[in-house]
Amino acid sequence: MTGRFDERPGGSLIRPFLLTAGRTADAGAIPIETQVIATSKAGTAVGTLAFEYHDIVTLCAEPMAVAEIAARLRLHLGVTRVLVTDLQRQGMVTAYLPQTDPRDDVDMIVRVINGLRRQI
């Protein structure tokens, strides 16, 4: 994984706004329960993607919630939303809202909780 913003001693000095070039306009457009999956285009281009984009595409070989991507990559949720939107526009990922209420998806809730616990 690439360097992340982490205020703990020895953490990365990369600030979240640097990863998105200060962009936040799309940050609220994607709900946290949105499922993201890499496309076949991403499979052929993954080696050319930079840092966080590469990490997101690699994680999303299987559908994964935006919140879980943020937790696993230790990225701010708003940053993750912007990066996922960038990848969507490039055709590298597809994003969709699950048909069920995320509060009823116990597996997703457990994965998000476990990802957040790894952050602590």
GIMO-V793638 format. One record per backbone hydrogen bond with DSSP energy under -1.0 kcal/mol. CO is the residue of the C=O (numbers start at 0). NH is the residue of the N-H. Records with the same first field share a line. If there is no record, write none. Layout:
BEGIN
CO->NH  NH
END
This chain:
BEGIN
7->10
11->5
14->17
16->21
19->22
23->26
25->28
30->33
31->66
33->65
34->95
35->63
36->93
38->42
39->43
40->44
41->45
44->47
49->52  53
50->54
51->55
52->56
53->57
54->58
55->59
57->60
59->37
63->35
64->68
65->69
66->70
67->71
68->72
69->74
75->79
76->80
77->81
78->82
79->83
80->84
81->85
82->86
83->87
84->88
85->89
86->91
87->90
91->38
93->36
95->34
100->103
103->105
104->108
105->109
106->110
107->111
108->112
109->113
110->114
111->115
112->116
113->117
END
